[in-house]
Amino acid sequence: MNGDTLLDTSIQGHISTNSNKEVINKWRNDVQRSLGSLDLSFVHKQKISVEIKFWISSYRLRTKRNDLDNLAKPILDCMKQIGMIVDDAEIFHLDVTKFPTTGEEEIRLVVKEWN
């Protein structure tokens, strides 16, 4: 069961996975900077639910490098890096979806209390 929404944000930019070493560092920096600029006062080692939605260029979705687990891992790593979570074990529910887009690539991250 999900509780109150703790965080609801969108981040635009070229989405990358750990398999693409050439652009992952820029993507991680963009995500860390965006998340790090938010009020994270809700963080206190609680159980949470995380929903991540990816809008990725249609032509890129045809490649094998955009597996959902490969897309989610850099986001979870960034959440840990900035102190939003101490460990992935705090996540009791994870919902990850990808959608094709002809516009700018974007993620939407929603974090809720997990009751």
C-alpha positions in Angstrom: 0.0 0.0 0.0 1.3 3.4 -0.9 1.2 6.4 1.5 1.8 10.1 1.0 3.9 11.3 -1.9 7.3 12.4 -0.7 8.8 13.5 -4.0 7.4 14.0 -7.6 9.9 15.4 -10.1 10.8 15.2 -13.8 14.3 15.3 -15.3 14.9 16.0 -18.9 18.0 15.0 -20.9 19.5 12.2 -22.9 18.8 9.0 -20.8 21.7 6.6 -20.4 22.4 3.2 -19.0 25.5 1.8 -17.3 26.2 -0.1 -20.6 26.9 3.2 -22.4 30.2 4.3 -20.7 30.6 7.3 -23.0 27.5 9.2 -21.8 26.6 7.6 -18.4 28.7 10.1 -16.4 27.0 13.1 -17.9 23.6 11.5 -17.3 24.4 10.6 -13.7 25.7 14.1 -13.0 22.5 15.6 -14.5 20.3 13.3 -12.3 22.4 13.9 -9.2 22.3 17.7 -9.7 18.5 17.7 -10.3 17.8 15.5 -7.3 20.3 17.2 -5.1 18.6 20.5 -5.7 15.4 19.2 -4.2 14.2 19.3 -0.5 15.2 15.9 0.8 14.1 16.6 4.4 11.7 13.6 4.1 14.6 11.2 4.2 14.8 9.3 7.4 15.4 5.7 6.5 11.8 4.8 5.9 10.2 2.2 3.7 9.5 3.8 0.3 7.8 3.1 -3.0 9.6 4.3 -6.1 7.9 4.9 -9.5 10.2 5.7 -12.5 8.8 6.5 -15.9 11.2 6.9 -18.8 10.3 8.6 -22.1 13.0 7.6 -24.6 13.4 8.4 -28.3 11.4 5.9 -30.3 14.4 4.8 -32.4 16.5 4.1 -29.2 13.8 1.7 -27.9 14.7 -0.7 -30.7 18.1 -1.5 -29.2 18.9 -4.1 -26.6 20.6 -1.5 -24.3 17.4 -0.1 -22.8 16.3 -3.0 -20.6 14.2 -1.7 -17.7 16.7 -2.9 -15.0 19.6 -1.1 -16.9 17.5 2.1 -17.0 16.5 2.0 -13.3 19.9 1.2 -11.8 21.6 4.6 -12.5 18.6 6.3 -11.0 18.7 4.2 -7.8 22.5 4.7 -7.7 22.0 8.5 -7.8 19.4 8.3 -5.1 21.9 6.5 -2.9 24.8 8.8 -3.9 23.0 12.0 -2.8 21.7 10.4 0.4 18.0 10.1 -0.6 18.3 6.5 0.4 20.9 4.6 2.4 20.4 1.4 0.5 18.2 -0.2 -2.1 16.7 -2.3 0.7 14.6 0.7 1.8 12.7 0.4 -1.5 9.7 -2.0 -0.9 8.0 -1.3 -4.2 9.6 -0.4 -7.5 7.5 0.4 -10.6 9.5 1.1 -13.8 8.0 1.8 -17.2 9.4 3.1 -20.5 7.5 4.9 -23.2 8.5 6.0 -26.7 8.7 9.7 -27.5 9.5 11.9 -30.5 10.3 14.8 -28.1 12.9 15.3 -25.5 13.8 12.4 -23.4 12.7 12.6 -19.8 12.2 10.7 -16.6 9.5 11.2 -13.9 10.4 10.0 -10.5 7.8 9.6 -7.8 8.7 8.5 -4.3 5.9 7.6 -1.8 5.8 6.3 1.8 5.3 2.5 1.9 2.9 1.4 4.5 
